[in-house]
Amino acid sequence: MDRLRLLLVGFHRKDLPVVVEKIRQVHPEVEWFSAQLEDVISGKVQTGVFDGILWWDDPALVNRSVNLECLREKVLLSGSIVLGPTPDRAFLPTFLPGVKGVFTLQDPSFEEALTRMRASENRQRVLGVRDEQAIYLPAADLSDLHHRINQVSGTGNFLEAFFDIFALIVVVLDREGKILFFNRRAEMATGYSLAEVRGKLVKDVFLLPEEADGVMEVFNRLRRGDYPNQYQNSWLCRDGSTRKIEWSNTVLEDSQGEVRYIIGMGVDITEDYQKAQALRESEERFASVFRANPMGMAILSYPDGKIIDVNRALAGMLGRSPVDLIGKPCDALGLLTPDDFLIEKLTMGGPGNPVFTAERKVLSPEGTLRHVSINLDVFLYGSLPSYLLSVQDITERVRAEEHTRRFNEELEERVLERTAALEAVNRELQAEISFRKAIEATTRRLMQIIWETTDVVAIFDLEGRVLYLNKAGRRLFGINELDTVTHLCFLSVYSEETRQTRLEAVMRTLEQENIWHGEVELQLPDGRSVPVSQVVLAHRNLEGKIEFYSTIARDITEQRRVSEELRRAYQKELEVNRMRANFFSMTSHQFRTPLSTILSSVELLEHYGNRWPEEKRAAHLRKIRESTLELDQLLKDILEVSRIDGQFETLLVEAIDMPSLIERVVEKLQWVDGDAHPVRVDHPSDSRVLYSDRHALERILENLISNAMKYSPAGAPIEVVVRPLENGMEVTVSDRGIGIPEEDRPFIFQPFHRGRNVVDTPGSGIGLMIVEKSLSLIGGEIQLESRLGEGTVVHLFLPNLEPSSEADHRR
C-alpha cells in the first residue's frame, strides 16, 4: 500500500499520538506532519503536496471566530477534514464550502473519509516552515527517514522530492558537521552545486573564520539536546560574496536517542540585513551631525513632543545640561508650548516643508535677550516618526533689520515732508473714489433688493412711459425679464374708473406734497383687476421741477379676503350673541307661563282645597299636570337643540322600514292626542327601506305630526304619504289646520317664534328648529306650503346614507 501523506493542523502535542493511531488503523503506512493553525493563516507554512489535511476545531477556543474568518478569506484548507470534541456539522460546511467532512474520532464515517482522501484530486499543497515551531516529525517515523537519507549518495530522489520544493535554504549535516545534502535554494544562494560540497565540513566551505567557532558551538548545543534553536551568520558564496542567513536548526535522533543528523532551514536575509546596516550607518551619521552641528537641535517624540535628545549647541544656548532636559515636556526648552503642536496638526505639510516655524525670544545664560528662529519638522528617527527642532540664533539679523527699519522710517519721514501737499490731494482723491465706490455698491445692493422684492416697483416719466419695472411687476403684467418696458404706459394700467375719478386728485397731491398713497385697482392684460396698496413719489431736480415718478404697489387681494372673512366672522359672532340672548329671554318667558299656572293652582289648593268640591280640585290638579307636561316637553326640546348644536349627536346609519317607523310614531302621538285626529298613512308596498339615523327621523316625524294635530281642529284628518325617490324617499305630512300666516313664514325655523294665530295653543316654539337641524344632520331638505285657514303641507326629502355598523358623523 502506498504511503499516505497527511498534514495535521491545530492539534495539541498530547493529542497527536491518539489521532495518528486512529489514522493508522485505516492506513498503516502514513507519513504525517504537524503545524499550528496560526502558522498556516500567517503564511509561515509554505506550499507542498499532501494527500489530505486534518484540522482540529474546538468551539470553546477564544480566537475561533477570527481564525475561521481568516481561513475563509484566504481559501485555505479546502477539501480538508475537521475533527473536534463537539464539531459543528451544520455551520462549518456552510461557512467554509471547501470542507469535506466534520467528525469526532469515534465516527465510523471518519474512516470512510480518510479512504476517499487517497484520490489524486484531493491532494493539497501546504508544506514547509520558516521557524522550528511549524512542523514536527514524530520519532516513530525516524527509521524510515534515516533509510531515505542513507540513499542520498545514490539517488537523492527523496531530498529532491521533499526539500527541493522548499522556498527556504535546507542543509542536512551529519553529527560531525559534514554536508550530506542541501537543496536547490541553497545552490541558487551560494553558487555551489551539491556535488561540489557533499562530504565537506560546512565550516570549511561556507563559514567566515571569525564566525566558525560560534556556529560550531551552536552544533555542540544541538548535540547536547538544546534544540531547536535560531541564529544568524554569513555564508561565503562561490563568487567570493557573502549572504546573510537566518537559521532554524533541529536534529534527528536514532533509536538510542543519539543525535544522528542536523537539519538547518535558513532564510536569506541579505537584502534586509543590508538595509538595516545602511539604516544604522545613516543613524550614526545623523547622530554625528546632530552632536557637532553649531545650530541648536533637539529631537522630540511624536505626537506628544517630549524631549528625546538635545545637542550641545542648543543646551549651551539655553544654559542647561542635556541630561536635565531629556525626557521632559517640550515646554522645558522655553521655546515651544503644547499649543504649538495643535497648530502643527492643522498645518502638516508635505516632505521637506517645515510643519511649524516661529521666532521667539529667549534669555541667554549671560542674561541678555536673544532672538531665535525655530523650525519643527517631522522625520523618521530609527523607525518611529519624531519631530526635529532646529533653533538658530538670529539676534544679529534682527538687529540689522531693526537698523534698516529705523533708517527706512527716517527716509520715509523726509519723503513725507517733501510730498505732504501731494499726499493731501491723493487722500482727498482716494476718499472721493472710496465714497463713490461705496455709493455704487450701495446702489447695486439697493437695485438688487428692488429687483427681487415681491412688491411692484416702477419708475415712469411725466408722460407715464415706464423707465424701469422690477421682476414682480414684469411677472404681474406678463413681461419677460430681458424685454424693454418703454412701450408700457403706467397710467394705462389703472382701471377706467380710477383714471376718471381719482387720477387728477393723485397728480394734484403729488404736485403739492411729493407723495401720495392709497388703494386702487390695476387692470391686467388678461382682463383681471387686482387691488393694490400704492405709494407714488415725485422726484424733483435742483430747480424744484418734477422730473419723474416712482411707485411701489403691493397686491392686497389676500389682505382684503382676510379682512372680509374677519368682518363676516364678526357679524356672525354678533348674530350668535344676539340669538343667544334672545334664546335665553324666550326660554325664560316660555318657562314662566306654565310655572305661573302651577304656582297659582298650588296656592289655591293650599287655601281652599278642603272647601272645594272634588270636581274643582281635580280641575286644578289637571292644570298642574298639564303645565308639568308642558315644562317637561319644553325641557326635552331645549336639550335636543343643545345636543344637536353642541355636536354631541352621533349618527348610527341603519336600514329603517319607513312605513313601520311612521306608524309607530303616529300610534304614540294618537295616544297622547286621545284619537282626536284620524291619521292616514299611505306608502308603497315595495321600496320601504331607507338608510338613515332612526333617532333623527323619529324626532322629525314626531314634531311635524304633533304640530299637524296641535293646530288642526278636532276630527280634522291628517295624511302622511311616503314616496320612493332615486336615492332616498319623500315624506309628505298634510293637515287641514289653521295654516301659517305669510308674514310669519320666514321666521318659522327660528327658536321660540310662533305665528300670531296660535296664541291660545300651547307650544315651545322650537319644534320646527329641531326639525331643520335634524334634517341638516342627515342631509335632508324641507319644503313647506301653507294657506291661512286651509292647512299646511310639509315635504321632506330624505337621502340614503352609507350604511355602517356605527359611523360617527358629527356636524
Residue pairs with C-beta under 8 A, 6 or more apart in sequence:
1 27
1 28
1 29
2 29
2 118
3 29
3 30
3 31
4 23
4 27
4 29
4 30
4 31
4 51
4 52
4 114
4 117
4 118
5 30
5 31
5 32
5 33
5 49
5 50
5 51
6 23
6 30
6 31
6 32
6 33
6 50
6 51
6 52
6 53
6 54
6 117
7 32
7 33
7 34
7 35
7 50
7 52
7 53
7 54
7 124
7 126
7 127
8 16
8 19
8 20
8 32
8 33
8 34
8 35
8 54
8 55
8 56
9 34
9 35
9 36
9 37
9 40
9 53
9 54
9 55
9 56
9 77
9 80
10 36
10 37
10 55
10 56
10 57
11 19
11 34
11 56
12 56
13 136
15 56
16 34
16 138
17 138
18 105
19 54
19 83
19 105
20 30
20 32
20 138
20 140
22 105
22 110
23 30
23 32
23 54
23 114
24 30
25 111
26 111
26 114
26 115
27 114
31 141
31 144
32 138
32 141
33 50
33 127
33 135
33 136
33 137
34 135
34 136
35 45
35 126
35 129
35 134
35 135
36 133
36 134
37 55
37 56
37 67
38 67
39 45
39 129
39 133
39 134
40 76
40 77
40 126
41 67
41 70
41 71
41 74
41 76
44 129
44 130
44 131
44 134
45 126
45 127
45 128
45 129
45 134
45 135
46 127
46 128
46 129
46 130
46 165
46 166
46 167
46 168
47 125
47 126
47 127
47 128
47 165
48 125
48 126
48 127
48 128
48 165
49 123
49 124
49 125
49 127
49 165
50 123
50 124
50 125
50 126
50 127
51 117
51 118
51 122
51 123
51 124
52 79
52 80
52 81
52 114
52 117
52 122
52 123
52 124
53 77
53 79
53 80
53 81
53 124
53 126
54 80
54 81
54 82
54 83
55 77
55 80
55 81
55 82
55 83
56 82
56 83
56 84
57 64
57 82
57 83
57 84
57 87
57 88
57 92
57 102
58 64
58 84
58 85
58 86
59 84
59 86
59 88
61 67
68 95
68 96
71 77
71 96
72 95
72 96
75 98
76 126
77 96
77 98
77 99
77 126
78 98
78 124
79 98
79 99
79 100
79 122
79 124
80 98
80 99
80 100
80 124
81 99
81 100
81 101
81 102
81 103
81 110
81 113
81 114
81 117
82 92
82 99
82 101
82 102
82 103
83 103
83 104
83 105
83 110
84 102
84 104
85 104
86 104
87 102
87 103
87 104
88 102
89 102
92 99
92 102
93 99
93 102
100 113
100 116
100 122
101 109
101 110
101 113
103 109
103 110
103 113
104 110
116 122
127 135
127 165
128 134
128 135
128 165
128 166
128 167
128 168
129 135
129 168
129 248
129 265
130 168
130 248
130 265
130 267
131 230
131 248
132 227
132 228
132 229
132 230
132 248
132 249
132 250
132 265
133 228
137 145
137 252
139 253
142 252
142 253
142 254
142 255
143 255
145 252
146 252
146 254
146 260
146 261
148 158
149 158
149 159
149 172
149 180
149 181
149 261
151 157
151 158
152 158
152 159
152 172
152 180
152 181
153 198
156 181
156 194
159 172
159 181
159 183
163 170
163 172
163 181
163 183
164 183
164 184
164 185
166 183
166 185
166 265
167 185
168 185
168 265
168 266
168 267
169 182
169 183
169 185
169 186
169 189
169 245
169 264
169 265
169 266
169 267
169 268
170 181
170 182
170 183
170 185
170 186
170 263
170 264
170 265
170 266
171 179
171 181
171 182
171 186
171 202
171 263
171 264
171 266
172 179
172 180
172 181
172 182
172 261
172 262
172 263
172 264
173 179
173 180
173 202
173 219
173 261
173 262
173 263
173 264
174 180
174 260
174 261
174 262
175 223
175 258
175 259
175 260
175 261
175 262
176 201
177 201
177 202
177 203
177 216
177 219
177 262
178 199
178 200
178 201
178 202
179 197
179 198
179 199
179 200
179 201
179 202
179 205
180 198
180 199
180 261
181 194
181 198
182 194
182 197
186 192
187 193
187 194
189 235
189 237
189 243
189 245
189 268
190 206
190 235
190 236
190 237
190 238
190 243
191 237
191 238
191 239
192 205
192 237
192 238
197 205
202 215
203 212
203 215
203 216
205 236
206 235
206 236
207 215
207 233
207 234
207 235
207 236
208 233
208 234
208 236
208 242
211 233
211 234
214 231
214 233
215 231
215 233
218 229
218 231
218 249
219 262
221 227
221 229
222 229
222 249
222 250
222 251
222 259
222 262
223 251
223 259
227 249
227 250
227 251
228 248
228 249
228 250
229 248
229 249
230 246
230 247
230 248
230 249
231 246
231 247
231 249
232 244
232 245
232 246
232 247
232 269
232 273
233 244
233 245
233 247
234 242
234 243
234 244
234 245
235 242
235 243
235 245
236 242
237 243
242 270
243 268
243 270
244 268
244 269
244 270
244 273
244 274
245 266
245 267
245 268
245 269
246 266
246 267
246 269
247 264
247 265
247 266
248 264
248 265
248 266
249 262
249 263
249 264
249 265
250 262
250 263
251 259
251 260
251 261
251 262
251 263
252 259
252 260
252 261
252 263
253 259
253 260
254 260
283 382
290 297
290 299
290 309
290 311
291 311
291 312
292 311
293 311
293 313
294 313
295 313
295 390
295 391
295 392
296 311
296 313
296 314
296 317
296 318
296 372
296 390
296 391
296 392
296 393
297 310
297 311
297 313
297 314
297 388
297 389
297 390
297 391
298 307
298 308
298 309
298 310
298 311
298 314
298 325
298 333
298 388
298 389
298 391
299 307
299 308
299 309
299 310
299 381
299 386
299 387
299 388
299 389
300 306
300 307
300 308
300 330
300 376
300 386
300 387
300 388
300 389
301 307
301 308
301 386
301 387
302 378
302 384
302 385
302 386
302 387
303 341
303 345
304 329
304 341
305 329
305 330
305 336
305 338
305 341
305 387
306 327
306 328
306 329
306 330
307 325
307 326
307 327
307 328
307 329
307 330
307 332
307 333
308 326
308 381
308 386
309 322
309 326
310 320
310 322
310 325
310 326
311 322
312 322
314 333
314 389
314 391
315 321
315 322
315 325
316 365
317 362
317 364
317 370
317 372
317 391
317 393
318 325
318 333
318 334
318 362
318 365
319 364
319 365
325 332
325 333
329 338
330 336
330 337
330 338
330 340
330 341
330 389
331 337
331 338
333 389
334 362
335 360
335 362
335 372
335 374
335 389
335 391
336 374
336 376
336 389
340 356
340 358
340 376
343 356
344 355
344 356
344 376
347 355
347 356
348 355
348 378
349 355
354 375
354 376
354 377
355 376
355 377
355 378
356 374
356 375
356 376
357 373
357 374
357 375
357 376
358 373
358 374
359 371
359 372
359 373
359 374
359 394
360 371
360 372
360 374
361 369
361 370
361 371
361 372
362 369
362 370
362 372
363 369
363 370
364 370
370 393
370 395
371 393
371 394
371 395
371 397
371 398
372 391
372 392
372 393
372 394
372 395
373 391
373 392
373 394
374 389
374 390
374 391
374 392
375 389
375 390
376 387
376 388
376 389
377 387
377 388
377 390
378 385
378 386
378 387
378 388
379 385
379 386
379 387
379 388
380 386
381 388
416 423
450 457
450 470
451 470
451 471
452 470
452 471
453 470
453 472
454 472
455 472
455 552
455 553
455 554
456 469
456 470
456 472
456 473
456 476
456 532
456 551
456 552
456 553
456 554
456 555
457 468
457 469
457 470
457 472
457 473
457 550
457 551
457 552
458 466
458 468
458 469
458 470
458 473
458 490
458 550
458 551
458 553
459 466
459 467
459 468
459 548
459 549
459 550
459 551
460 466
460 467
460 489
460 490
460 548
460 549
460 551
461 467
461 547
461 548
461 549
462 546
462 547
462 548
462 549
463 489
464 489
464 490
464 491
464 492
465 486
465 488
465 489
465 490
466 485
466 486
466 488
466 489
466 490
467 485
467 486
467 548
468 485
469 477
469 479
469 485
469 488
471 481
473 479
473 553
474 480
474 481
474 483
474 485
476 522
476 524
476 530
476 555
477 488
477 493
477 524
477 525
478 524
478 525
478 526
479 485
479 488
490 551
491 499
491 503
492 523
493 522
493 523
493 524
494 503
494 520
494 521
494 522
494 523
495 520
495 521
495 522
495 523
495 529
496 523
497 521
498 520
498 521
502 518
502 520
506 516
506 518
506 536
509 515
509 516
510 516
510 536
510 537
510 538
510 546
510 549
511 538
511 546
514 537
514 538
514 540
515 535
515 536
515 537
515 538
516 535
516 536
517 533
517 534
517 535
517 536
518 533
518 534
519 531
519 532
519 533
519 534
519 556
520 531
520 532
520 534
521 529
521 530
521 531
521 532
522 529
522 530
522 531
522 532
522 553
523 529
524 530
530 555
530 557
531 555
531 556
531 557
531 560
532 553
532 554
532 555
532 556
533 553
533 554
533 556
533 559
534 551
534 552
534 553
534 554
535 551
535 552
535 553
536 549
536 550
536 551
537 549
537 550
537 551
538 546
538 549
539 546
539 547
539 548
539 549
539 550
540 546
540 547
541 547
579 751
582 751
582 752
583 751
583 752
586 751
586 752
586 765
587 638
587 752
589 752
590 634
590 752
590 764
590 765
591 631
591 634
594 627
594 628
594 630
594 631
594 634
595 627
595 631
597 623
597 624
597 627
598 623
598 624
598 627
598 628
601 620
601 621
601 623
601 624
601 627
602 624
604 620
605 617
605 620
605 621
609 617
609 620
630 762
633 764
634 764
637 764
637 766
637 767
637 770
638 764
638 766
640 699
640 770
641 751
641 766
641 769
641 770
641 773
643 649
644 770
644 773
644 774
644 777
644 811
645 773
647 810
647 811
649 696
649 777
649 810
649 811
650 806
650 808
650 809
650 810
651 693
651 696
651 777
651 778
651 801
651 807
651 808
651 809
652 693
652 694
652 695
652 806
652 807
653 691
653 692
653 693
653 801
653 802
653 803
653 804
653 807
653 809
654 691
654 692
654 693
654 694
654 803
655 689
655 690
655 691
655 803
656 689
656 690
656 691
656 692
656 694
656 697
657 688
657 689
658 683
658 688
658 689
658 690
658 697
658 722
658 729
658 731
659 681
659 683
659 688
659 722
660 688
661 694
661 697
661 698
661 701
662 681
662 683
662 701
662 720
662 722
662 731
663 681
665 698
665 701
665 702
665 705
666 679
666 681
666 705
666 720
668 702
669 679
669 702
669 705
669 706
669 709
670 677
670 679
672 706
673 709
676 709
676 714
676 715
677 708
677 709
677 712
677 714
677 715
677 716
677 717
677 718
678 715
678 717
678 718
679 705
679 717
679 718
679 719
679 720
680 717
680 718
680 719
680 720
681 720
681 722
682 719
682 720
682 721
682 722
683 721
683 722
684 722
684 723
684 724
687 724
687 729
690 697
690 728
690 729
690 798
690 800
691 800
691 801
691 802
691 803
692 778
692 798
692 799
692 800
692 801
693 777
693 778
693 801
696 774
696 777
696 778
697 778
697 798
699 770
699 771
699 774
700 770
700 771
700 774
700 775
700 780
700 796
701 720
701 731
701 733
703 767
703 768
703 770
703 771
704 733
704 771
704 794
704 796
705 718
705 720
705 733
706 767
707 735
707 767
707 768
708 718
708 733
708 734
708 735
708 737
708 792
709 718
709 735
710 761
710 763
711 735
711 737
711 738
711 758
711 761
711 792
712 718
712 735
712 736
712 737
712 738
712 791
713 737
716 735
716 736
716 737
717 736
718 733
718 734
718 735
719 732
719 733
719 734
719 735
720 731
720 732
720 733
720 734
721 731
721 732
721 734
722 729
722 730
722 731
723 729
723 730
723 731
723 732
724 730
725 797
727 799
727 800
728 797
728 798
728 799
728 800
729 798
730 795
730 796
730 797
730 798
731 795
731 796
731 798
732 793
732 794
732 795
732 796
733 793
733 794
733 796
734 791
734 792
734 793
734 794
735 791
735 792
736 790
736 791
737 791
737 792
738 757
738 758
738 788
738 789
739 757
739 786
739 787
739 788
739 789
739 790
739 791
739 792
740 748
740 755
740 784
740 786
740 788
740 792
741 755
741 756
741 757
741 788
742 788
744 753
744 755
744 756
745 784
745 786
747 753
748 755
748 768
748 784
749 768
749 769
749 771
749 772
750 769
751 765
751 766
751 769
752 764
752 765
752 766
753 765
754 763
754 765
757 788
771 782
772 782
774 780
775 781
775 782
775 796
776 811
777 809
777 811
778 798
778 799
778 801
779 799
779 801
780 796
780 797
780 798
780 799
781 796
781 797
782 794
782 795
782 796
782 797
783 794
783 795
783 797
784 792
784 793
784 794
784 795
785 792
785 793
785 794
785 795
786 792
786 793
